[in-house]
Amino acid sequence: MSSLLEPAIIEKGLTLRNRVAMASMTRNRCVDSFKPGPAQVRYYADRARDGPGIIVSEGIFVDWAGTDWKHAPVMASNEHAQAWRAVVDAVHNEGAYMFFQAWHAGRCQNDQMPIMKSTGRPVLAPSSVPAEDGKYHDLPGIPGHTKNAKAIENPRDVIETYRRSILLAKMAGFDGVELLCQGGYLPHQFMNSRANKRTDAYGGSVENRCRFTLELVDAISKEFGGPEFICVKISPTDVLNDSVVTFDEMQETYTYLIKELVGRKVGIINICRRGANIGAESANPEGYLSYFPRPEGYPLPSNYDPVLDFGGLVKCPGSASTLMANQDYDVEEANRLVKEGKIDLVMIGRPFIYNPDVVNRINKGVSFAKNDRGHSVYYGPYLEPDENYNDWPVAAA
């Protein structure tokens, strides 16, 4: 039997039926006022029935956000929580756990998007530094991220925004929270010297730049019943949304952060290797979704893998934290790393889109189906949400 199919226990928390997690994937299909509907209930239930240990929701904004994903979900009201309750209940009925991915875009928004205009929300960021990336296809001229980011006066106010959203997620029945700290989004921005030019207690030193993320972890832990119900998703080598930093800064930042997370006994530390450009999918025909070239002047050592580099800080003597690995793992590599004790869980993303039966295929030794429908599969356009979402076949018996 594959080592991926062995059960796993999150310290004092959840007992997982196997070591496979379904990744958070934006699908841009919450067409009913930023809420999930019948299409999402079916989508998540079908994949839960297949048997992953944990399913992480698509990124859910903790507040209204003017991103290019105009049908991404929001968790800001009781109505949002009630809609997600139907999804979570369906996942639980199939025997899987489900985590809420808490997402705040920070400076990676555009204040001209209709949702920002209708809600009157400013684009908030650690500092008034625009992100040099992004495309907004629904705005004239297809601009990038806004040039009008407002520096957050009191980061504790934004932590309170997260806290309110986390309470709604708890009301919806989620089993835990994945805090999104990668991709150039708000917690990542605070940790990153490109975006964070603050001179107060949340900027400057590595300890100060990590303060916002660690205070978020503490707030979530208090509201959700303990750190074991938290997954923190990081990507040390990330380049997305103008987030790349020097190797030295990366080493200093993530060594400090991971040690602090382990000291807090965070349940899962999810390390993504995006930007390192290694793994099964980085050079395949879908490589535009996997391969993120590093800007000139930001080299990495040859064959550098941040999961293997930082993983030892998670899987160290006395650690209560579980190490999850993410980004372009095939079954063979993931199984080997679990067997060797180098990782505990593997997070699989895109294959779950066109394989509702990922775990069953692993169990039977059947190769994953590939996407043969083109790039619109991921985010649209589509005539109705079920298209390229709930119409993928399972492997023949």
N, C-alpha and C positions, 0 to 999 in steps of 0.2 A: 504493500500500500504506500502511496505517496506520503512523504512526511507532511505535505501541506494539508492532508486530511486528518491529521491527528488533532485531538482537542487541545485547547489552550485556556489558561486561567489568567485573567487580569487580576492582579493582587487585590484581594479582599473585595473584588467587584463582580465581574461577569465571567461565566464559564462558556467559552466559545466551542461550538461543535466542530470547528476546524480552523485553520490558520489563513483562510482566504477572506479578504475584505473587498467589498465593492466600493470603488472610489467615488468621490463626489465628482459629478460631471454636469456642467451647465448644459442644458438642452434647449433653453429658450422656448418653453412650451406652456408656461403658466399664463394662459390667455384670459382667465377669468379674474381680473382685478388683482393680478400678481399672486393668485392662490392656486394650489393644485386642484385638479378635478378628477373625473373618472379615468382619464388617460393615465394620470400619475398613479392612481390607486392600482390599476392593472399592471403598469410597468414595474413598479417596485414589488408588488406581490408575486408576479411571475418570477422575478429574480430571487426573491426570498425563498420561494418554493424549491428552487434549485439547490439551496443549501449553504450560502456563504455564512461565515460566522458573524460578520458585521456588515451592514449596509450603511454607508454614509450618504446623507441626502445631497442633492445638488446644492451648490452654494446658496444660502438664504440670507438676504440682506437684513441686518439688524435695524436698519432705518431706510427710508426712501432713498434711492440712489439713481442718479442719471447716467447709467452706463449704456453701452451699445446693445446690451441684451435687454430689449424692451419687454420681454416676457419672462424675465428671471423673477423668482419668488421673493417676497418680503415677509418678515415676521415682526409686525408692528401693531397688531390689533387682535382682539379676541376672535374675530372672523378668520384671520389668517391661521390662528391656532386650531380652530375648529376644523378648518379644511385639512390641515396636516394631520389631525387626529384620525381622519378616515384612512390616510395613507399608512400611518404608524400602526394602527390596529390591524390593517391587512397584512403588514409585514410580520407583526407578532403572531397572527393566526397561522402563519407559515413557519414559525419557529426561529425566526432570525431576530437579532438585535438591530436597532436603528439609531444612528447618531445624527444630531443636528449640526450642520456645518455653519458656524457663525461667520458671516462675511461682512466686512465694511470696506468699501472701495477706496476711501480716503481721497487722495488727489487724482485717482484714476477714474474720473467722472467728467461730464461736461455739463455746465450749468445751463446750456441751451436746450437740453433734452426736455420734452414736455413734462415729465414727472417732476423735474426740479422746478420748473416754472409754476406748475400747479400747486406744489406743496410749499413753495417759498423757501426751500432749504438751500443754504450755501454749500459749496464744496469745501469740506474740512480736510486739513492736512496738518502734519506736525509743524511745517513751515510753509511759507508762501513760495514754494518752488515747484513750477510745473513739471509734469512727467513728459519726457520727450518720447512719446510712443502712443499707440492707439489710433483707431479709425472709427468714425461715427457715420455709418452708412446712411442713417436716416436724417442727417443734418446736411444742409446745402454746403457743397464744397468738400464734403467728407473730412472734417477737421479731426485733429487729435484730441487728447485730453485738454481740459480747460486751462487757460492761462490765469484764471481768477480763483485759485485756491486760497482759502482763508486759513490762516494759522490758528490752531486750536488754542484758546486762551487757557482753559483749565482741562487737562486730559481726564480728570475725574468725572467731568460731565459726560464725556464719551463712554467711559466705563459704565456709567449709570445707564446709558442707552443700551449697551450690551446687556447689562443686568436685566433690564425690562424685557428684552427679547428672549433672553435665556429662560426667564420665568414663564413666558408664553410657550417656549419649546417644552418646558417641563409639563405644562398644562396639556400640551398636545400628546404627551406620552413618550417622548424620545427617551432612550436609555442612557444617553450621554451626549457630550458636545465635542465636536472637532473644531478647535479654534484655528482659523486659517491665518497663518503667519508667513505666507510666502506669496509669490506672484506679484510682488510690488504693491500689495494692498496695505491697509492702514497699519496693522502691527508691524509688518515688514518695513514700512516707511519709517516708523519710529526707530527701528534697529539700524537703519541704513544711513550712512553719512551723506549719500547723494541727496536724500530727501529731508533729512533732519538736520537743521542748522540752529536748533534751539540753544539757548544759553542758560536755561533753568535746570531743574532737577531731572528733566526728561531728555536732555541733550548733552552732547559733548563726549563724556567718557563712555566706555562700553557698558558700565553698570547703569548709567543714566539712560542710555539709548534702549536698554532692555527693560527698563522699569515699567513702561506701559504694558508690555506683554505679560510680565510677571504679575502685575497688579490685576490684569484681566484674569489670569489663571486663578489667583486668590479669590476673586469675586465669583467666578464660576464654581469653584470648589465649594464655597460657602452656600451657594444657592442650589447646587445639584447633589449635595450630600457627601462630598468628599472628592479628593483629587483623582481617585481611581476611575471616576466617570468622565475624565477629561482626556482627549487626544489633542496634542499640539502638532500641527503640520508645518514643517519647515523645509526650506530648500536652499541650503547654503550656497550652491553654485548657480542660483537662479539669475536669469538675465531679463525676465519678462517685465514689461512696464517700467523700463529704465531703472532696474534694480541691481545691476551688476556692480560689484565692488572688488577691490584688490584681494588677492589671495591672503595677504597678511591680515586685512580687516576681517575677512571671512573667518579665518582661523580664530582670531581673538573673540569675535562676537559669538560664534556658535559654541566654542569651548565654554565660555562663561555661561551662556544661556542654558545649554544642556545640563551642565552641572547644577544649575539652580533648579531646573525642572525635576531632575532626579532627586535632589534634596527635598523637593516638595512632594515626592512620591506620586507624580503625575502618572496616570494609568498607562497611556500609550504615547510614545514619541515617534511620530511618523516622519521619516526623513526621505525627501524626494531628491532624486539626482538629476533633475532637469537642469540643463545648461552644461552638464558634464559631457553630454552627447555620447553616452554609452548605452548598450542594451539592445534588445532584440529588434526594436522597431525604428531605431534612429536612422537607419539607412534604407528603409523599405519604401515602396511607392507612396505610403502615407506619411512620409518623413516630414512633410510640412507641419504636421501636428506634433512631431516628436523632436525635431532637430531645431535647436535654438542657438545659432552661431554667436560666439562670444565676441564682443567688440574688441577692436585692436587695442592692445595695451593691457589686457586683463587675462593673461595666459594662466593655464592650470598645468601642474606637472603631468607628464605623460601617463595616460591610462588612469587618471585620478578618479576615484569613486568616493563621494562624500559619505555614502552609507557605511562603507568599510572604514573610512577614516574616523568618523564621529561615533560609529556604532559602539565602539568599545567604552565610550563614556556612559552609554545607556546600559549595556550588558557588563557591568562591573560588579565586583563583590559588594553585597549589601544593597544593590539597587532593587527597588520594587517596581520599576518601570519596564514596560514591554516595548521592544523595538519593532516597529513596522517599517518595511521598505517599500518604496514607491517609484515608479517611472520605468517603463519599458522592460519589465521582467518577463521572460518566458517561463514556462512551467519547469523546465529543466534547471535553469539557473536558480529560481526561487526554491525549488525542492532541495537542491544541493546546499544552499546557504542555510536553510532550516536544519537540515541533517547535520551540518557542520557546527551548528550552534551560533552562527554569526548573525542571524535575524530570527525573530519569533513569528512574525506575521508578514504576509505580502499583500499589498493593495493592487488590485487589477482594475484598470479603467476601461479604455475603449473596447476591449474584447467583450465586455458585458453589454455593450450597445447591440452588437449583432450576434451575440451568443447568450440567449436567455438562460442557457444551461452550462455555464462555465464550469461549475463544480462537478457536474455529472460527466462532462467531457474529461476533466482531470481524472476522475475516478475510473473511467473506462479507457483512458489512454487515447481519446479521440482528439485530433487536432482542432484548434479553434477555427471557426469560419472567419473569412476575411470580409471586409467591406467591399462589395462589388457594385455599390450604387452611387458612388461619387461623394463629393465633399459636403453637399447640402444635407446629408444624413445627420450631421452633428447639430447644426443650429437652425436649419431651414434654408430657404423658404419651404413651406408645406401648405397644403390645402386645409388640413385639419390635424390636430396634434398627434393623432395615432399614426400618421404617415411616417414611415422610417423610424418608428418608435415602438409600436406594439405589433409589428407585422414581420418579425424575424423568426425563422423556423428553428426548431431544436434539431439536434442530431438524430438521424434515424436509429431506431432501437437495434 
